[in-house]
């Protein structure tokens, strides 16, 4: 098995843990798979862990010249902080949908920015989650909100795995195999 693990900086690992935990709480709240738990229950965690801690981690990454992680964590931290402050407020469904679409643009930028496969996977899954949640807000669809929640759960699991893999030296790449007997690659 290919054990392609980059240790990552301490700030990147902390940022991925903070993002992973926030996404898991946010996603599980939208899925309503746990009786009595809703997205509103993730507000405090999103405020402090997803907002404040992630933003500070992003600033530390920028100080360490890690532009990719620093940009991602500060932008996401600011958005989580804003979501937490506005949750349950007087915003209309369409207003919430627009906010989620704007949040999705940030996730799209982070997905397209490159980086390691687990980071791109996290941001890509989060992008799908935000798009589904935005459409759910516009349409008033609980089913789409649940689907969006599951994509957020998957994104949180990937982010958590990326941080844990860096700390424990778990594999982050699939093993590479030859194409088969007598098959050669061109180029």
N, C-alpha and C positions, 0 to 999 in steps of 0.2 A: 504494500500500500504506500502510495506517495504521501509523505508527511510534510507537505509544503506549508509550513507554518511560519509566518513572520511574527516575531514576538510582539511587535507593536510597542508604541510608547505607553507609559503608564496612563497618560491622559487619554489616549485613544481607547485603551481597555476600559477605563472608568466611564468614558463617554458612551461606549457601546453597551456597557452594563446599564447605565442610566436610561438610555434610549430603549433597550430591550425590556426593562421592567415597566417603563411607561407604556410602551406599545402593548405589552401583555395585559396590563390592567385596563387600558382603553379598549382594546379589542374584546376582551372577555366581557366587559360591560355592555358592549354593543351586541354580542351574541346572545346574551341573557341565558347562557348555558348553566350558570350558577344561580339558583333560586334567590330572588331578591336583590341581585347585584345588577346595577345598570351602569351606563357610561358616566352618570353623575357621580357615582361612587369613586371614580378615578380622578376626580377634580383635584383633590388635595395632593395626591401623588404626582399628577401632571404639573401642578403649580410648583412644587418644591423640587422634585427629582427631575421631571422632564423640562421644567422651566429654569429654575435657579441653578441647580447643580449642573445641568447640561450646558447652560450658557457659560458658567464659570469654567467648566472643563474646556469649552471651546476657546475661551480667552487664554487659558493656559497652553492649549495646543498652538494657538497663534504665536504666543510668546516663544514657544519652542520651535518656531518656523515650520510647523506642520499646517500648511495652508488648507489642505483638503479637509482634514478633520476639524480644524479650527473654524472654517467657514460653515461646515455642516452642523457642528454642535451649537455654534452661536445662533445661527439662523433657526434651527429647530428648537433650541431653548427659548428663543424669543416668541416663536409661534405657540409652543406649548404653554408658556406663561400667559399669553394673550387668550388662548382657548380656555384656560382654567379661570381666568378673571371674568370672561364673558359667559361662561356656562351657566345656564339657568336664567340668563338675563332676558331683556325684552326683545331680543333679535327675532325677526320673523324666520320662518323656514327657508325662505329664499335668501335672506341675509346670511344665515348659517351655511347654506349651500355655496354661496359666493366665497365665504371665508375658507371653506374646505377646498374649493377649486384653487384659490390662491395658495393655500398650503400645499396642494398637489403640484403646483408649478415649481415650488421649491424642491419637492421630492423628485420631480422630473429632472431638474437641473442636476441634483446630486446623483441620480441614476446615470445620466449621460456623461457625467464628469469622469467616469472611469474609476480607477482604484482597484482594490481586490474584489474577487468574485463574491465574497460574503457581504461586503459593504454594498455592492451594487444590487445584490439580491435583497438585502434589507430595504434599501430605498425603492427598488422596483415594486416589491410587495406592498410597501407603504403607499406608493403612488396609486396602485390599483385600489387599495382600501379607501383612500381619500376620494377617488373618483366615484366609487360605489356609494360612499356615504354622502357625497354631494348630491348625486342623482336621487338618493333616498330622501334627502331633505327637500329637494325640489318637488318630488313626486309624492311625498308622504308615504313612502313604502318601507314597512318594517322588515320585509324579506330582504330587500337590498341592503338595509342597515345591518342585518345579521350577517350577510355575505361579506360586507365591508369589514365587519368586526373580525371575521375569521381570517381575512387577509392581514389585518393588523396583528392578530395573534401569531400568524406565520412569520411576519416581519420581526416581531419581538423575539420569537424563538431563534431566528437566524442571527439577530444582533446579539442575543445572549450567548449563542453557541460561538460566535466569532470571538467574543471577549474571553469566554471560558477556554476555547481552543488555544488562544494566545498564551494564557496563563499555564495551562496543563500540557501544552504541546500535543494536543489532539490534531488529527489530520484536518486539513482544510481543502484538499483537492482529491479528486477521484484518481484511482490508479490508472496509469496509461498502459494500454495493451497494444501489442502488434495487431495489425489488421487481419492477419491470418496467414496461413502457410502459402507461400508463393505470391503473396500480394505485396506490391511495393508502392510506396507513396511517391507522387510526382511533385516536383517543385522543391 
